Amino acid sequence: MITTARLLGTLAFILGVVAFGELVLGTPRLYTDTAQLVAGLVAAAVCLTVGRGRAGIPRRWRLLSAGGLVVWSLNRLWWVVQDLAGVDRVPPHALTWAGLFVLPVCMLVGLLGAVHSRPRPLVPSSTLRDQLALVIDSLLITGSVLALVWSVLPGSPGLGGLDVVQLVYLIADLVMFTMVVLLLTTRPDSPAGRLPLRLVGSALLAFGVADTVRLLGNGPTWLEGLGHLLGPAFIAMAALSPNRTPPDQPDAEVPERDWFRLLLPYGPVLVTGVVLVVRTVAEGSLSPFEAYLGWLGLALVVTRQMITIVDNTVLFDRVATAQRRLHHQAYHDPLTGLANRALFRERLVLAIDAHQKRGTPVAVLFADLDDFKLINDTFGHAIGDRVLQAIGERMRAGVRSGDLVARLGGDEFAIVLDQGGVAVPAPRRRAPWRRRIDGGLRQRRYVLSAAGVRVSEAAFAGGATVSPSWETATSGHPGAASVSDSLASAASVSDSLASAAASVSDSLASAASVSDSLASAASVSDSLASAAASVSAGSPASPDLDADWDAEAEAIGQRVLATLREPYVIDGRSVGVGVSIGLVTAEPGDELTADLLLRRADAAMYAVKRSGKGELIRYTGPKDAGPHADLPQLLAGALSGPSPAAAGFDVHYQPIVRLTDGATVAVEALARWTDPVAGPVHPDVFVTMAERTGLVAAIDDFVLDRACADAAHLALVYGRPIDVHVNVSAGRLAGQGLEDAVRAALSRHRLDPARLIIEITETLRIPDLPCAAGLVQRLRALGVRVALDDFGSGFNALAQLHAIPVDIVKLDSTLTDVDTSPDRAGALCRSVLAICAELGITVVAEGLETEDRAGAMAALGCPLGQGYLYGAPAPLSRLPGTTP
């Protein structure tokens, strides 16, 4: 380690050696050569010893210095031998001069190695160009300073009186010293990293002073000896310096230092040029040395500028590449390479703008993978990531080249379908394969009141029937048929209309990749000509074309759905992934935003999830842009207020009866929501949305608290205490919130825990069966009973019946249709009833709507039943026995 005391001690020792030789011995040649020999060998030994313990560039420059010092010391040894022999020094031979130049060459290579650890700030350059630039800058500065000194100092000797080899040796010292100065002033580094450079620069300065004295031949000999002793000493101390640490420099200083580095070499050149011009004007000519030096400086400047041009070109290329890479990273998903949410939104905004201004058709497909968490849990996240990548590739292959496929996050994907700026797609005949796909689709109808879903069934409020508004792709498209008819009738189109249609076809030529049907635009009919005229005027597309566009968007969605259904083979494993897709198309005159269109597609996907998953459903609900279309926001606002009841939430009760005599033994508390603005919302819709958004706990706790509060009034209605069933989401069985909510509700309303039954709904998979079993045990320890709802459908199956100690099982309506299929359904029901009887579990049959079904279940031994046969869900005020 280098310390100030050690540095001062070394300097004092060397000065003492020189002073002893000069004052006591009279500076004999043998004494000076021997001292330099010892200093060189000691410095070489230090560099070699320390260098062997380092690695990389620190090791390399120390070993190079050790080698150069050894050769330098061998020259001194030859001088000592001549001194001992008492002969005069013979003139240096070529080999001797070559040996003297080994040390400068080694130090030059070591200094060039410092470029690796001290790259130039802000300027990306190759190491070779950076090293070449450093050498040229040093030569420019050194040459300019020498020329300036040579020209300004009076009585400067001519070149003819100097030893050329010694002059080159001196210039090499000065050039390397300039390199050290440039590295220290223009390359940011830590103090530990600058210390060895300072010491090496001091060594080069000492060597330069000694070589100057030798070159001039008229200086004090002790000064020459002092320089040759200090040089090896400084190199040895540089080798002893500690390892460098990363530089800690504010970013604000980097641009200033870089400009300083760029301008520094040209300052001396400019000053020297001005001096030479003045001398030329005053004296009329330049000496040959000055002229040669000027041409050399010009060549170096030109070379330096060429390197700068190359660096600038490289810089621009790298900046452009970095911008492209950052742009891609900002707008693409890093896992699948698909567009991300930001790019999807930008593209959708542009498509909607084109739709509103020019009537360009636009549609959105929203795809959510079914139970993708199981893939990660079963095969691991690495396989899950590869499956997501494969899904992205299949989605890209299933759409047209102009469509945008995006991964919005997790297992959610979306596709923007538009016509690439074309106002109206050309009508065409339906492809046979598309007709086959459309003809094979099943129609589905669902309900969303606030967001456009409606169900054709006895409604939950008074049994009203609401018209259906959700449907899958249908096989019949009258709009497409009429377009085909109009195309068929266009065979005899007149020449004037054909020329007019040709111009329309030219304007639509850029959309050739949007649909394979644009190839038929050459034979455009009267209907196409009129449609093109309306497009040019900014009017919306005709109903026939809208129907045709809807059919095409549905066909694309079905193709994507069919593609994604195929199993994925990953490392020899066949992995199947289901997908639910919601489709929404923009209609003329529909005031849209990107968020609104995406929410509609998302709502359609919700309906698929509730219907059994793995299908495509098209949104055909309300087209207004008001609060009716923003169900998630309305739901969040209703559940975030002080009371859900104030936001339209209520609890309805449906009786559970004993099948032997029809007596009501319990009621099931069911959540209902009527938004003050949007109207009634089907429970299947808002419960599913609440589960996906993390709001279901608020609904569960509201129903639990209301049911416990109404238990006393229910006992008055039915003339005796009855049990109250409350639904909770299966996702809540993994936390502490449900247990706390049950304890609080029982304590608040002083309800007997034996009267409360917690029903685990089947909409979500229980995340942790052991944790859920522990929670159920604690609830039962309180006296609360636990039921499995909708047993036989969804996630509730025998595995949960085995793992969770429940008291009641409610058979799903798909298992209780013993009146329509007595053999199979009866066998299943008998098996479940036998298993539950062995386990001491009570069974409730759901979905009893006819006397025949209720009688069949009673004949099988089922004790309890529930369904519209015994009463629809109704508010407390409308239950039998209450006054209106």
N, C-alpha and C positions, 0 to 999 in steps of 0.2 A: 504494500500500500504506500501511496505517496502522501507524505505529510509535509507541512511547511518546515518543520525542524529538519527533517531528512533532506529536503531540497536545499535549504540554506547550508546544512552541514556539508553536502557534496560540493556546492559551489565554493565554500570556504576551503575545503581540502584541495580542490583543483587550483584555486588561486595561490594557496600555500605552496603547492608543487612548482608552479610557474615562478613565483617570487623567489623560492629557494634556488632554482636554477639560474635565474637572472641575476640575483643580488649576490649569491654566495659562490656559485660555480661559474658564473659568466656565460651561462647558456651554452654549454658545449653541445655539439651536434649529437653525440652518443646519448647524452642524458635526455634530450628532447625526443629523439626517435624511440628510446626505450620507454619513456612515459606514455607516448602515443600508442606503442605496441601493447602495453599493459592495459591502457584504457580501452582499446578496441577489443582485446580478448575478453576482458571482464564484461563489457557491454554485450558482446556476442553470446557469452555464457548466460547472462541474465535473460536476453531475448529468447534463447533456445529453451531455457528451463521453464520460463513462464508460458511460452507459446505452446509447449506440449500439454499444458493443463487447460488450454482454451479450445474452442471449436469455432469453425466457420471463418469469417473474415478476421476476427481478432487473432485467431491462431495463424492465419496465412501471413498477415503483415509482420507479425513478430518473427516467424521463421524466415521470411524474406530478409528482414533487417539483420537477423543473425548471420545469414549467408553472406550478405554484402559486407558486414563488419569483419567477418573472417578473412575475406579476400583483401579488404582494406588493411587489415593487420599483417597479412603476409607481405604486402609491400613494405610496411614499416620494418618487418623482420629482415627483409633483404637489405634495407638501409642500415640496420644495426650490424648485420654481418659485414657490410662494407666498412662501417665505422670501426669495428673491432680489428678488421684486417689492415687498417691504416691507409686505405687507398681512397682516392677521390671518387666521388659518385660518378658512375658512368652515365652518359645521357640515357634517358628512359627509352627503352625499346618499345616496339608496338605491343608486345605482350604485357609490358609493365603498364602502359597507358590503358590497355583493355582492362587490366585488373583494377585500375583506379576508377573506371567507369562502372564497375559492377555495383558498387554501393549506390550511386545515384539511380541506376536502372531499377534496382530492387526497391528503393524507396518510392520511385515513380509508380511502379506496379502496385505497391502497397497503398499509395494515395488514391490511385484509380479504383482500388477495391472499396475505398470509403464511400464511393458513389452508390454502391449497393445499399448501404445502411443509411444513407442520407439522400433520399431522392428529392428532386426539385419539387417544391410545392406548386400545385395547380397545373403543372405542365406534364402531361403524360408522355413519356418518351422512352425509347428503348435504352437499355443500359449502355450499349455501345455508342449511340449518338450522344448520350449524356456525357460519357467519358471524353468523347472527341470534342464536344463543346467546351468542356472544362479545360482541356489542353489548349484549344485555340484561344479561349479567353485569357488564359495565363500567358500565352505567347504574345497576344496583343498588348496586354498591360505591360509585360516585361520589356518588349521591344519598344513600346512608346516611351516608357520611362528612360530606357537606355539612350534612345535617340535624343530625348529632350535633354538629359544630362550631358550627353556628348556635344550637343550643339550649344548649350548655354554656358557651360563651364569654360573659362578662358584657359588656353594652353592645353587643350585636350590632346593627348598623343595620337598619332596616326595608327592605323591598323598594322602597318608594316613593322613597327617596333615591338609588337606583342606576340607572345607565344599563342598560336591559334588553339592548341589543345587546352592550354590553361584557360583561355578565354571561353571556350566551349564548356569547360568544367564549371567556370563561374556562372555562365548563363544558365546552365542546368540547375545550379543551386537557386538562382533567383527565380527561375520559372516554377520550380517546385515550392519555393517559399510563397510565391503568388498563389499557387493552387491551394495551399493551406489557408491563406488569408480569405480566398473565395469560399472555401468550404466553411470557414468559421463565420463569415458574414452573411452568406446567402443560404445556408442549409440549416434549418432548425434542428436542434439537438439538445439533449439534457446536459447539465454541467459535467456529469461524469463522462459523457461522450465527447465534450469539447476539450477536456483536460489532455488526453494523449495528443490531440492535434496541436494544441498550444505548445506542448513540449517538443513535438517533431518540428514544428515551425521554428522554435528556438534553436534546435540542433541545426536546421538548414541555414538559419541566420549566422550561427557561429561558423559553420563551414564556409559560408559565403564571404565572411570577413577575412578568414584565413586565406581563402583562395584569391581574394582581391589584393591582399598584401603580397602574396607570392607573385601574382600577375604583374603588379606595378614594379616590384623589385626594389622599392626604396622606402618601405615601411619598416617599423620595428619588428625584429624577428620574434620577440616574446609574444606579440599579438597574434602572429601566425600560429605559434605553438599553443596559445590559450584557446584559439578557435578549434584546433584539431583535438584538444582535450575535452572541451565543453560539448562538442558535437556528439561523440559516443556517450558521454554522460547523460545528456538530455534524452537520447534514444533509449538508453537503459531505463531511465525513470519513466518514459512513456510506456515502455513494456510492463512496468510494475503497476501501472494505473489500473483501477478496478473496472469491472464490467460496466458497460454503458447501460443506462436505463432509457425507456422510451421518452421522447421529448414531451414536455408539458408546455405548450405554447398556445396562447389565445389565437383563435381563428382570425381575428381582426388583423393580426400582424402579418398573416401569410401573404395577402395581395401586395402589401407595401414591400416586403422583402423580395417578392418575386420581381416587381418592377425594378427594385434596386439591383437585383442580379442581372436583369436584362440590360440596364443602362451602364453598369459599372465598367465593362470592358471598353466602352466607347468614349468614356471621359478622357483618359490619357491619350487616346488616339486623336480626339478632337483638339486637345491642347497642343499636342506635338505637331499636328497638321497646321495649326495657326502659326506656331513658331517657325516652321519650315517655310511657310508662305511669306512670312515677314522677312526672313533671312534671304529668301530668293529675290524678293523685291529690292532689298537693301544691297545685296552683294551680287545679284545677277545670275548666280548659279549655285548648285548644290554639289557637295563633295560626292564622290562615287559611293562612299559608305552610306550617306544620307539617302541617295537615290535608290540604292539597293534595298535599304531598310524601308523606304516608302513603298516600293513595289511589293515587298514581302508583306507589309501591313495591309495593303490593298487586297492582295490575294487571300490573306487570312480573314479580312472582313467579308469578302464575297463568299468564302467557304462557310463562315459563321452564319451568314444570312440564308444560305442554302439549307443549313441544318435547321434554322428557325422556321423556314417555310415547310420543311418536312414535318417538324414538330406541330406546327399549326394545322397542317392537313390531318395528321394523326389525331390531334385534339378535336377537330371538327367531326371526324368520323366517330370518335368515341362518344362525343356528346350526342350525336345523332343516334348512335346505337343505344346509349343509355336512355335517351328520351323514348325511343321505341320500346325498350324493355320495360321502363317504368309505366308507359302508357298501357302496355299489354298487362302488366301486373295490376294496374289500377282498375282495369275493365274486364279481367278474366279470372276465373276460379283457378287457384294454383293446383288443385288436385286433378280435375277433369279437363282443364283447358277450355271449358265452355265460358260463355259470357257470364259475368256476375250480375248482381242486382243493379249496380250502377249503370252498366251498359244496357241491360234489359230495360231499365226505366227510360234512358235516353232514346233508345230505339222505339219504345212504345209511345213516348211523347211525340216523336216525329210522325209515327204512323197515325196517331189520333189527329194531329194537326192536318195531315194530308186528307184524312177522312172528312174532317169538318170543312175544309176549304175546297176540296175537289171531289169529294164523294168516294175516295179510294177505300175499298173494303179492307177491314182489319179484324182479326180475331186473335184470341189468346187461349192457349191450352195451359192449364195448371195441373201438374202431375205430382202426386205424393206417393211415395213407396209405402206399401202395406207391411207393417210390422218389421221394418228394416232393423230395428234394434236386435231382433232375434239373430240376424246374420252376424252382427258384431259380437253378441254374447256367445254364439255357438262356435264360430270360426275365428274370431278375433278381428280386431280393427284393421289389420293389414289386408286380410281377405275382403273385409267390407269396403276398404278404399278401392281395391281392384274391381270389385263389383260396381261401385259407383263410376269408375272410369269406363267400364264396359257399357254401362247404361248410357253414359254420355255419348259414346260412339254410336250406339244403336239409335239413339234419338236423332243424332245428326244424319244418320243414314236414312231415317224414316221420313224426313221432311224434305222440302225443296231447297235448292241451293240458296235462294234468297231469304229463307226464313231464319230467324235467330233463335237458337236454343241456349237457355241460361240455367245455371244452377243458382237458386236463390239462397241456398243454405241448407246444411244437413241433408235430408233426403227429399227436398222439395225442388222441383224443376218447373220451368215455364218456357213456352214457345210463343213468339210473336209471328203471326201469319199475316202478311200483307202483300200488296201487289207491286212493291218496289217503286212507288211513285206513279203507276198507271192508274188513271181515274176509274175505269171500269174494265174488268176482264172480258175478253171476247167470249161469247156464248159458244158452247160446243156440246157434242153428244156425250152422254155418260159412257165411260169406258166399261166394257163388260165385267171386268174384275171388280170395279167399284159397285156396279149394280148387284153383283153377287154378295159383296160384303154388306151393302145396305139392306138387302133382302133378308140376311141372316141375323140381323140385330133384333134384340128383344126390347120392347117398349117398357119404360119404367116411368112412374109418376110419383113425385114426392112433394113435400110441403115445406115452404119457407115463407112465412107471412110477411115479416118485416123486410127480409132480403130477397123475396121473390119466390120462396119455396111454398108450395101448397100441396096438401094431401087430399085425395078423394076418399074420405072415410067419414064416419060419424065423428064430428069434431068434438074436441074436449070441452066445449062450452055449449051445452044445450043440444048437441047432436046435429049442428048445422053442417051442411055439405059445401065444401069449397072446391072450386074448379081446379083441375090440375094445371101446373105450369112448368113442371120439370119433365123432360122426356129425353130418351136416347135417340140416336140417329134412326130415322124411319126410312122405309124402302120407297115410299111414294113421294115424288117431288114434282108437283104439277108445273112449278116454274121452270124446272129443267126440261120437262117435256115440251112446254111451249117454246122454249128457246130452240130446241132441236127441230121443232116443226118449222119455226121461222127460218132456220138455216136451210132446211130441206127445200123450202119454197124460194130460195134465193138463186136457184140455178139459172133463171132467165133474167137476171138483173141487167139493167141497161148500161150502155157504155158510160154515160154521164155519171151514174151512181157508182160505177166501178172505179172511175177516176177519183171521185170524191172519197170512196172507201180506201183507195190506195194511200192517200195522204193520212187518213186515220191509222192505217196499218203502219205507216212509217213512224208515226208518233208513238205507236204501241210496240215498236220493234224492240225497244230496250227491255221489255217485260217478257222476252221469250223464255227466260229461265223461271218465270213465276209459275207457269202452267203449261202442260203439254198441249193444251187446247188452242193456244194462240197460233199454231201453225195453220189453222183453218181460217185465219183472218183475211186471206187473199180473196176468198169467195164471200165477202161480207154481204149481208142481206139488207133489206129495207129497215128492219128493226135495228140492226147494228148502226146503220147510218144515222137514224134518228137518235139512238143512244149516244153516239159520238157527238152529235150536235148539242145534245143536252149537257154532255160533259164539258164541251168547250165553253158553254155558257155558265158552268158552275152549278148545274142542277144535279140532284142526287140520282142514283141509279134506279132503274125500273124495278118493280117487285120481282119480275121473273129473274133478273140478274142477281138480286139479293138472295132469292131462294137457291139459285145455282151456286152462289158463293158459300152459303151456309152448308150446302151439301158437300162442296169441296173441302171446307174446313173440317167437317165431320169425318169425311173419308180419310183425311190426313191424320186426324186424331185416332181413328180406328186402326190405321196402319201402324202408328206409333205404339198403340196399345197391344196389338198383335205381336209386334216385334219384341216388346219388352217382356211379354209373357214367356217367351222361349227361355229354357234354363241356361244358366251360365256355367261353363266348365272352367274352373279355376284350380290349377294344380291337380288335375284328375278328379276333382270333386264337382258334382253337379249341384249348383245352387239355384234355387227358384225364388224369384222375387215378384210379388204382386204389385200392381200399381193402380191407383184410382185417379181418373182424369176428369177435370171439369173444363167445359168449353163455353166461351162466351164470344159472340160476334157483335160488332157495332152496327147499329142500324141507322139509316138516314134520319137526320134531325135529332139524333140522340146526343144530348149535351154530356160529354164524357170528359173524364180525366184519367190519367194513367192509374192512379190509385183506385178509382172507382171500378175501372174495367178489371183490374187484378182482383179486387175484392169480390166481384161477381164470379169470376172464374174460381176463386177460392171457395166461395159459398157453394158452387156447383160440385166441387170436389168433396165438400162436407156431406152433401147428399149422397154421393157414392159411398162414402165410408159408412153411413148409416144404413144403406141398402144392402150391404153385404160385401162391398169392396170389389175391386177388379173389373170395373166397368167405366164407361164414358157417359157423362150426362151433360146435356147442353142447357145453358141458362136461358130461360125465356120469361123471366119474372119482370117486375116493374122496371121501366126504363128511365125513371126520373133520377136526378142526381142529388136529391134531397136526403134527409136522414133515413128514409125507407131503405136505402141501399147500403147503409153503413151499420150493419148489425153488430159487428165486433165493438165499434165505438159506443153504440147505444148500450150494449151489455156491460161493458166496462164502467160506463157512467152510472148505470143502475145499481151495480154491486159495490161501487166505491162510495156511495152516499151514506148518510147516517142510518138509513133504514131501507132495505130492499122493498118492503111493502109500499113505501111512498113512491117507488119507481115502477109500480105495477105488478110486483111479485105477490103471489097468493098461494095458499095450500088447499088442494082439493083432496077429498077422502073417498076411497072406494072400498066397499065392504068385502070381507073375507068370511065365508059362511061354512057351517058344518053341513056336509052333503047329505047326511041322513035326515035332517029335519029342516034345513035351510036357515037355521038361526045364525045371526051375525056374531062371530066370536072375536073379530079384529077388524081393523081398518088399515089401509095403506095410505100414508101421506105422500102426495105427489105434488111437485112444484109446477106452478103455472105462471106465465108471464104475459101481461098485456101492456105493451109500451104505450105511454100516453100519446105518442105521435104515430108510431108505426103500426099500432094495433096488436092483436094476439100473435104470438110467436109459438110455433109448435115446440113441445118440450124436447123432442129428438134433436131439433136443430140447436136450441140454445144450450142444452146440456153438453152436446158434443163440442160446441164452440167454447164453452166454459172449461171443459177438460183440456182442450188444446191450448188455451190461453192462461191456464193456472188459476181460474176464477171459480172452479167448481166447489172448492171448500166453502166459499161464502154462501152458495146455494144450499149445500148440505147443512150447514150450521143454521141457516134461516129456517129450513123445513124442520130440523130437529127441535129448535127452540119453540116454533109455533105448535108442533104436534104435542110436545110436552105441556105447553100451556093450555091446549084444547082438550087434553085427556079428561079433565074433570067434566067439561061440558059434554063430551062424547058419552061419558058414563050416564049422564042425565038423559041424553037422547035415547040410548038403547036400554035404559033401566037397570043397568048393571055395569061394573067396570069391565072394559074390553081392552085388548092389546092394541098397541099402535106400532105399525111397521114404518120405518124411516129408511129411505135409500141413501147410501153413501157410495162414492166412487171407490173402486178397488185401488186406485192410485194412492188413496189416503192411508192405506194400511201400513205404510212404511214409515210413518212419522208419529209424533206425539200429539199432534193437533186434534185428532179425532177423539182420543181418550179424554183429553182435557175438556173438549166441547161437550161430551156426554156427561161427564161429572158435573160440569157447571149447569147444564140444562136440568138434570135431575134435582140438583140442590136448589136451583132457583124456583122451580115450580113444585117441589116436594112431591115428585111422582115416584111411585113404587117402581124400583128398577125391573121387577118381574113383568111389568106392563109394557116395557119397551123392547122392541125387536129391531136390531140393526140389520138391514138388508145390503149385502155386497152386490152391487150391480156388475154386469158382465161387459161393460163397454171398454174397459182397459184390463190389461194383464196385471195380475198382482206382482209387483216388482220384486218382492223378497218373501217367499213363502214362509221360511222360519220366523222372520220378523213379524209377518202377518199372523202366524199362529200364536206367537207370544202375546200380541195385542188382543186377539180374540180371547185368549185365556184370561187376560186381565179384565176384559169387559164382562166375561161370564162370572168372574169372581165378584164383580159388583152386583150380580143378579140380573144383568142384561143378557138377553138371548140374541143369537146371531143366526142369520139366514143367508143362504146362497140364492140369489135371484136369477131367473131365466136359466135354470139348470138344464144343460143339454144343448145350449147354443153359445156362441161366442167363446169366451175363455173359461167359463165355469164347466168343469168336467170332473171325472172320477178322481183325477190327481189332486185337485183341490179338496174334494170331499175326504180324501185320505189324509191330506196334510193339515187341514184346518178343522178343529173340533166344533162344528156348527150344530145348531139345534133344529133348524128347519131348512127344508129344501123346497123351492118353488119350481115346479116343472114348467118349462117353456111351452108356449102354445103349440109349437111344432111337434111336441111329443104327446100332446093330449087330444089329438084328432082321431080318437079311437072310433068315432062314429063313421068316419069316411074310410079309414083303412084299419079295420079291427085286428087283422092278423099281425101286421108288422108293428103298428103303434101299440097294440095291446101287449105284444110280447115285450117291447121295450119298457112300457109302463110297469108291467108285472115285475120285471127284473129290477128296476129302480126301486119300486116299493118294497121288494124283498130285501134289497141291500140296506135301505133306510130302516126297515124294521129291525134288522140284525144290529144296526148301530144305534138304535133308539132315537131316530131322527123323524120328526113330523114332516109330512109331505103336503104341499098345497098345489093344486092343479090350476094353472093360469089359462086364460083364454077360453073360458066356458061361456059360450054364447047361445047354446041350444040345450033343450031339455034332454035330448038324446045323448049329447056328449057328457052332460053332467051325470046322467044315469049310468052311462058306461063306465065312467071313472069311479063312481060309487060302487058299482058291481065289482070292479077290480080291487077294491079295498082302500081307495084313497079317501082320507078323512075330511079334507078341507078343499074348498074351491074358491075361485075368484074369476070374475068376468062380467061382461055387459048383461048377462042373464040375470045377475043379482044386483046390478046397478052400475051406472057409469060414474066416473070420478065427479064429485060435486063439492062446492064449498060447504063449509060447516052450516051455513044458514039454510041450505037447501036439502040437508039430509032428512030422511024419513023421521017424522016425529017432531020436527021443528016448525015453528010458525014463521011464515014469510015476513 
